[in-house]
């Protein structure tokens, strides 16, 4: 288990412009978070890594981007209107409301400390309800989607008609999801607005076990790509009695977060539950015909469902380090290079020497043109600049000094080892 404290990560994230409390200036809005310049860069790097790994580098995956607002029938068909609930208890003393299955002591109110003040738990639907259009009526009801998956199922037939891929094939989507969590907590881990990266992988039901196994292995590959230590990733085979209503088998991939071992992402065998429901409620045929035959069936589905916030929190937890340099405590983020929000920081050794500044700008502009994620920093002394860059996980700092003017070499300083090397400008990647 990691001995890093969540508070350290939250405070670094705020101090350095990764993540702020949502609506902070107005006192905040519980369960919402805003990404600052470095947070949005890190988040995009995670999203892009996922898209590259699961969509762009494969020829059996199709991307979609469905609307967040959907016809209410989608949520009736999927069972969310009736069953997407968490158990809610209310304290008769302080009126605090809590999620019953997440209480440390089911008889004690965590707010006022009184015992025996909870009545029966009642189901609380977590979907945010809204109205579409100017008339408030039952027909106008819609919901902010609580998962991106239904936007995939509703487009399965469209993609089939346009591309008719061979089985197995997948549809992938990234986008916002909203859940009115009873108790949002643990930084971005349990938010009310978050982002998912989901795949619905359509298979012949005869092959579901082999396909499930493929995705189990790919789940670990994803963790490796995020730079998460394998020993902190665990599989939890969800017991039959705890499976979601749509699932015949689920593995929760858990991670040793600073808050303990918790779900990072899930892998579920959803059978033909969703497509059959779409067919039943829409009246449209969802069958797949094997090419050149009369064999028809509704494909079954394996669903790897990833959360961006939890991936980001795991990446930050895995990268957070403290050590000592020159007798001083140092905090740094050992982020994998491909995820770091800033790849290079470029500085002139002295900011009041125009010839150094001009040469440094030249190097900076060439690298910026190539990588985009390059920062200019000429504030304070070099030591301070290194500390700042260490805290945001910049892998390499480049310094232009007087020797550069003579031989076109620069100092490249490594974040993790703090070692410096002289490198020819032409050799900078
Ligand atoms: P939990 O049991 O922790 O509430 P869940 O089993 O309801 O999660 P799923 O419905 O399987 O979660 O959602 C798929 C993924 O979406 C999760 O593995 C997680 O990464 C992410 N996710 C779900 N709910 C939240 C949330 N409230 N905040 C951030 N991410 C979430």
Boltz pocket constraint, residues with backbone or C-beta under 6 A from the ligand:
constraints:
  - pocket:
      binder: B
      contacts: [[A, 179], [A, 181], [A, 188], [A, 189], [A, 190], [A, 191], [A, 192], [A, 193], [A, 194], [A, 195], [A, 196], [A, 263], [A, 264], [A, 265], [A, 266], [A, 305], [A, 306], [A, 307], [A, 308], [A, 309], [A, 310]]
      max_distance: 6.0
